[in-house]
Amino acid sequence: MPRPVSAAMTTLAPPISTLTERAPIPERVAWRDRVSGPGLVLPAVIITILFSMVPLGYLVIVSLTNKSDFFFANPRYSADNYRLVFDRYWPNVLTTLRLGTLSSVLNLIFGYPFAYILIRKVRYRELVRTLMVFPLFGPLYLAFGLYYVLLPNGPLAGVVDFFGLTATDLLYSEAMTLFGMLLFTFPFMVMNVGAALSNVDPTLEEAALTLGAKPWQVFTRVLFPLSRSGILAGLLMCFGWNIGVFVVPILLGGLPQQRVLSLVLQQKAMSSQLDYGLAAAMGIVLMAIAFFVTWLSLKFSRGALGA
Amino acid sequence: MSAIAAAERPRFRFRRRWIGDALAHAYIWIWLGLFALPFVATLLHSLELPKGGYGLEGYDQALGSFKSNLVTSFKVTGLTIAINLAISVPAAYAFVRHRIPGKGFLLSILNLSLYTPAAVMGLSLLITYAFLFHIPKTTTGLVAAYVVGTYPLMLIPLIVALRDLPSVYEEAARTLGANRFQSLVRVELPLLGPGISAGVLLTFVIVFNEFLVTLFIAGPSNVTAALRVYNLTRTAGFMSSTAALAAIMQLVSFLVVLFFFKFFGSRYLKGTYLI
């Protein structure tokens, strides 16, 4: 330990004698440069370790304990919880994946034309950007508003009746759950696809058209290949958000949709059952899916900072 | 005959193109309507009176009985923004201006919590606070959770802004006799204004409206307004006072975003959560 201490002392209060004797100025600057960079990042690193990495590590440990002896001094460790997740709760995993996949694909189908029109034809982009902020305030308010809209005597009851449906047909259905998820992640898809499309020169489309391509050929041969990275990034981002869906199935979905992992995990951990081990195992599975998706998207796109 | 056909064809084409454009704009406007629909519906419901008719009673109740929740929300959000700033400004500065071993890897580690689903983060913090740190249901724990979940979103716009800023300003200040701290506070931070406000905006919008992590780790004494909306929809049914609270939350967030767009535009939000 002597070296760092003496170095610290010279930086804090360098006595004249040491300055003249050892001529430490260039060395001192180098030392400061080497230390100050990591030193400035240190608070961020400490916060991340304490409140993100330690909890996730602890989650792994808890996922290996059993409900019956979790509160005892020496719990027994086993993979029973994971066996349960992949056996009895496998339908829940599949529901989560199905809803995530379907809503992401719907996002692409509806979001691609939106982004294309926005980039090529719309002058009032600021207005669009401003209104598109509402979904980003979170799925809670979206689900709350949509629930009210669809109530049997809500404001849209007349429209629903006109199409020969009853409000409860829509309200607790998979279609409505998917619509809620679609609306929440729509801006992410538009953002990713729009960023890719704004880099495509419009003259390329015109050239293809003058050379005799049909409009759909322009899409399959020119637009789609050139915006592939944006499509992929958008799909993965929407999927990553939607596998963590929680409140939309509660308010808009029926029992089959309420089997998503986040919801079951919360019930296991909080409402009276206190089965932390099983909840933790579900959380680990969910997190593994989310990290895999993130890894894919970082691999295929250039990341938020282009690094 | 052929002259008529030749005269009519361009007109027909023109009309077809006009219809296509109209349909395209209609598609955009349908979606704009859908974006605003939940908010408009919430606003409508908040103005309904239980006995029929319209009035501001819901807001009276919301500002009366949910006032403490709103205060908690503002307090917790303000604390998070302050701590985020204190962590992110030095870190962003170091990332851009200093040599750090393993920069890319470190950045992805710091972004770890952005990729964790909210329910998983909530559960992991719930058990960690209860059995490891022994701070269950405290405001400290709540703020720590928000900080770790949102400071990367402040870091990213700051790094973008700092990269855009040429280092000549700092060098000029240093040559003119300012030390590192002085040049940072007097020269660079004012120039970084938009980047810093982008981070503040993102933190505000997310923390102010966050309810899922909060659901896991908040105690009865620090229920935020967003969590209160969730709890009320689960337990008390569908009251107009709940709608009023939800409308207030969205209005405040929307005004903050509008304010930001008006003064700084959306440039520094590129590549982050908002557009």
Interface residues (C-beta under 8 A of the other chain):
Chain A: D33 R34 S36 G37 P38 G39 L40 V41 P43 A44 V45 I47 T48 L50 F51 S52 M53 V54 P55 L56 Y58 L59 V62 F110 P113 F114 I117 L118 K121 V122 E126 L127 V128 R129 T130 L131 M132 V133 F134 P135 L136 F137 G138 L140 Y141 L142 A143 F144 G145 L146 Y147 Y148 V149 L151 G154 P155 L183 F186 P187 M191 G240 I243 G244 F246 V247 I250 L251 L261 S262 L263 L265 Q266 A269 M270 Y276 A279 A280 G283 I284 L286 M287 A290 F291 T294 L298 A304 L305 G306 A307
Chain B: D21 A24 H25 Y27 I28 W31 L32 L34 F35 A36 L37 P38 F39 V40 A41 T42 L44 H45 A86 I87 S88 P90 A91 Y93 A94 F95 H98 R99 I100 P101 K103 G104 L106 L107 S108 I109 L110 L112 S113 Y115 T116 P117 A118 A119 V120 M121 G122 L123 S124 L125 L126 I127 T128 F131 L132 A144 A145 V147 V148 Y151 L155 I156 I159 V160 V205 N209 E210 F211 L212 L215 F216 A226 V229 Y230 T233 R234 F238 T242 A243 A246 M249 Q250 S253 F254 V257 L258 F261 S266 G271 T272 Y273 L274 I275
